[in-house]
Amino acid sequence: MSHSFTLDAVLGFQYRADAEQFLQKLRERLAKFGLELHPEKTRLIEFGRYAAKRRKQCGERRPETFNFLGFTHIGGTNQGTGYFIIQRKTMGKRMAAKLNEIRATLRVRMHQSLADTIKWLQTLVRGYFQYHAIPGNEVRLRAFRHDVLRLWMRQLQRRSQRSSWTWERFTERLGVRIPEVRIRHPYPSVRFDATHPR
């Protein structure tokens, strides 16, 4: 009888040699228990505050990105301070999958009352924002909300078999009922300062 479990993690090392050594030791350790690392999820990438500068000096492309916990992590620079920051954006595939799920559910709910659909969409969008509304992710959040409204308007047009719902009329009367984009989580540095005051 075989067993399997999944543990996702991102580990950071200052030197590549240390990362390679750790990876080799981890493989050896897991092998003793009949386990192995996922071949498609396990990789070494150059990432961090010096990666972009180092790669540019070597004539290489900008550092790779990586996906973790539903977000694409991108090395960037704070426009105000010039310091290195990690930009996190909702994974495109995850967002597309969620929108497809919403489209399918709207079809099923086509003949339910407008009040019930509004309540359902409010809860859904609010829950989505609760997880994804992090600093720097505003563009993806606005795109998500816009696509949810677009899918809902199409459902209403099919339901009534008429096209009296223009985008302007729809957003004024119903779109305003759906939560607006609002960042709900502070930057990690702010959370750290609040938890560990100097």
RAKAQUI-V509143 format. One record per helix or strand of 2 or more residues. SS is the DSSP state (H for helix, E for strand). FROM is the first residue (numbers start at 1). TO is the last residue. If there is no record, write none. Layout:
# RAKAQUI-V509143
SS;FROM;TO / SS;FROM;TO
This chain:
# RAKAQUI-V509143
H;16;31 / H;51;57 / E;66;68 / E;71;77 / E;84;90 / H;92;108 / H;114;132 / H;138;160 / H;167;173 / H;175;177 / H;188;195
